[in-house]
Amino acid sequence: MHPTDKAARVAGAVYLSMALTAPFSLIYIPRTLIVRGNATATANNILAHEMLFRLGIVADLISSVIFIVLAIALYRLLSGVNKTHASLMVGLVLVSAAVGFMNVLSNIAALTLFRGGEFLAVFDQPQRDALAMLFLRLHGQGYVINEIFWGLWLLPFGVLVMRSRFLPRILGVWLIINGFAYLAISFTGLLLPPYMDKVYNVVFPVLFGELAIMLWLLIKGAKVQPLAAPAP
């Protein structure tokens, strides 16, 4: 197996592992445990399924670690195309991972408030539940902020794919469009929150760009063209 092809398949495998952990914390946990606008019901759900909520926290952290590993794997694959763009891609991923690590603290704070303790005795239960719900909302807003970097890192990634010659150019174009879609969702959520869901529904089809490149790397790898034989 050609080293470039091997590097592509390794990057695809790392990408797949992140695709398995991230949806658990991003989608499953909020939909299962958080009742929008009802702090008491949310508190009861989380306390009744505390281990599940803690698993979501761990999955969040693992996803950020895998994201960093993915950036390194893609750097090994694509740095030969353009080292500056590859370095920019890694830098944006590192910032995104840092935001992700810090964002987990909001969920930990919410769990601490829901569980209570002697040092929280000055607050009654409804007050603690309301404060915990605030931290859960902040955690959700942290995702909205991080979507800026989820979009930005795809721009140099897409350019590298387009120029690589061993990956389909159309996937690079798709990644760039995918990146702008994330930016549109994030800035809508920050500037016009009532329209965020509508924008998400409009751009949802192009968000499969990452899935497409992940499957291509994992299944097809990198189709490196053999060097032409020197003329006699």
C-alpha positions in Angstrom: 0.0 0.0 0.0 1.3 3.4 -1.0 2.2 5.6 2.1 -0.2 8.3 1.0 -3.0 5.8 0.6 -2.3 4.4 4.0 -2.3 7.9 5.6 -5.7 8.6 3.9 -7.2 5.4 5.4 -5.9 6.2 8.8 -7.4 9.7 8.7 -10.7 8.1 7.6 -10.7 5.7 10.5 -10.0 8.5 13.0 -12.7 10.6 11.3 -15.1 7.6 11.8 -14.3 7.3 15.5 -15.2 11.0 16.0 -18.5 10.5 14.0 -19.4 7.7 16.5 -18.7 9.7 19.7 -19.8 13.3 18.8 -23.5 12.7 18.0 -23.9 11.0 21.4 -23.1 14.2 23.3 -24.3 16.6 20.7 -27.7 15.1 19.9 -28.6 12.1 22.0 -28.0 13.5 25.5 -29.8 16.8 25.0 -32.8 15.2 23.3 -33.0 12.4 25.9 -32.4 14.3 29.2 -33.1 18.1 28.7 -36.6 19.4 28.7 -36.6 22.8 27.1 -38.0 25.4 29.4 -38.6 23.1 32.3 -35.8 23.1 34.9 -37.5 20.7 37.3 -38.2 18.0 34.7 -34.6 18.4 33.4 -33.2 18.0 36.9 -35.3 14.9 37.5 -34.1 13.4 34.2 -30.5 14.0 34.8 -30.5 12.8 38.4 -32.4 9.7 37.4 -29.9 9.0 34.6 -26.8 10.6 36.1 -24.4 8.0 34.6 -25.8 8.7 31.1 -25.2 12.4 31.6 -21.7 11.8 32.8 -21.1 9.6 29.7 -22.1 12.5 27.6 -19.5 14.7 29.3 -16.8 12.1 28.7 -17.9 11.7 25.1 -17.6 15.5 24.6 -14.0 15.4 25.9 -13.1 12.3 23.9 -14.5 13.9 20.7 -12.3 17.0 21.2 -9.2 14.7 21.7 -10.1 12.7 18.5 -10.5 16.0 16.7 -6.9 16.9 17.5 -5.7 13.5 16.4 -7.7 13.8 13.2 -6.1 17.2 12.4 -2.6 15.6 12.9 -3.6 12.6 10.6 -4.9 15.0 7.9 -1.7 17.1 8.3 0.4 14.1 7.5 -1.8 13.4 4.5 -2.0 16.9 3.1 1.0 18.9 4.3 2.8 18.0 1.0 0.1 19.8 -0.9 0.5 23.1 0.9 2.1 23.3 4.3 0.7 26.7 5.1 -2.9 25.7 4.5 -2.3 22.4 6.4 -0.9 24.3 9.4 -3.8 26.7 9.3 -6.2 23.8 9.3 -4.5 22.3 12.4 -4.4 25.6 14.2 -8.2 26.1 13.7 -8.9 22.6 15.0 -6.8 23.3 18.1 -8.8 26.4 18.9 -12.0 24.5 18.3 -10.9 21.7 20.7 -9.9 24.2 23.3 -13.4 25.8 23.1 -14.9 22.3 23.4 -12.9 21.4 26.5 -13.9 24.7 28.2 -17.5 24.2 27.2 -17.7 20.9 29.1 -17.3 22.8 32.3 -20.9 24.2 31.9 -22.3 20.7 32.0 -20.2 19.8 35.0 -21.5 22.9 36.8 -25.1 22.0 35.9 -24.7 18.5 37.4 -23.1 20.0 40.5 -26.1 22.3 41.0 -28.6 19.6 40.3 -27.0 17.2 42.9 -26.7 20.0 45.5 -24.4 20.0 48.5 -23.7 21.7 51.8 -22.0 24.7 50.1 -25.2 25.2 48.0 -27.5 25.2 51.0 -28.0 28.9 50.7 -30.0 28.2 47.5 -33.3 26.4 47.6 -34.0 23.6 45.1 -35.9 25.7 42.4 -33.1 28.2 42.5 -30.4 25.5 42.0 -32.4 24.0 39.2 -32.8 27.3 37.5 -29.1 28.1 37.8 -28.3 24.6 36.4 -30.6 25.1 33.5 -28.7 28.4 32.8 -25.4 26.4 32.6 -27.0 23.9 30.2 -28.2 26.8 28.0 -24.6 28.2 28.1 -23.3 24.8 27.1 -25.7 24.9 24.1 -24.5 28.4 23.2 -20.9 27.1 23.4 -21.7 24.7 20.6 -23.1 27.7 18.6 -19.8 29.6 19.1 -17.7 26.5 18.2 -19.6 26.1 15.0 -17.5 29.1 13.7 -14.4 26.9 14.0 -16.2 23.8 12.8 -16.8 25.9 9.6 -13.4 27.7 9.4 -11.2 24.6 9.5 -13.1 23.1 6.6 -12.1 25.9 4.3 -8.3 25.2 4.2 -9.2 21.5 4.4 -11.3 21.8 1.3 -8.7 23.8 -0.6 -6.1 21.1 0.2 -8.4 18.4 -1.1 -9.1 20.3 -4.3 -5.3 20.8 -4.9 -4.2 17.3 -3.8 -4.7 15.5 -7.1 -5.2 12.2 -5.2 -8.6 13.1 -3.8 -11.7 14.2 -5.8 -11.9 17.9 -6.4 -15.7 17.8 -5.9 -15.2 16.7 -2.3 -13.0 19.8 -1.7 -15.7 22.1 -3.1 -18.3 20.3 -0.9 -16.1 20.8 2.2 -15.8 24.5 1.5 -19.6 24.8 1.1 -20.0 22.8 4.2 -17.8 25.2 6.1 -19.8 28.2 5.0 -22.9 26.4 6.0 -21.6 26.0 9.6 -20.7 29.7 9.6 -24.2 30.6 8.5 -25.7 28.5 11.3 -23.4 30.0 13.9 -23.9 33.7 13.0 -27.6 33.2 12.7 -27.7 31.7 16.1 -25.8 34.6 17.6 -27.5 37.4 15.7 -31.0 36.1 14.8 -31.7 33.1 17.2 -35.4 32.7 16.1 -34.2 31.9 12.6 -31.5 29.5 13.5 -33.6 26.3 13.0 -34.8 27.6 9.6 -31.3 28.2 8.4 -30.2 24.8 9.7 -33.0 23.1 7.7 -32.0 25.0 4.5 -28.3 24.2 4.7 -28.7 20.7 6.2 -28.0 18.8 2.9 -24.6 20.3 2.4 -23.5 19.3 5.9 -22.9 15.8 4.6 -19.7 17.0 3.1 -17.7 15.7 6.1 -19.4 12.4 5.9 -18.5 12.1 2.2 -14.8 12.8 2.7 -14.7 10.5 5.7 -16.2 7.6 3.7 -13.9 8.3 0.7 -10.8 8.3 2.9 -11.8 5.2 4.7 -13.1 3.2 1.7 -11.3 4.6 -1.4 -8.2 6.0 0.2 -5.9 8.2 -1.9 -5.5 7.4 -5.5 -1.9 8.4 -6.1 -1.0 8.5 -9.7 2.2 6.5 -10.5 5.2 8.5 -11.8 5.8 8.4 -15.5 8.7 6.2 -16.5 11.7 8.2 -17.6 12.4 8.3 -21.3 15.2 6.0 -22.4 
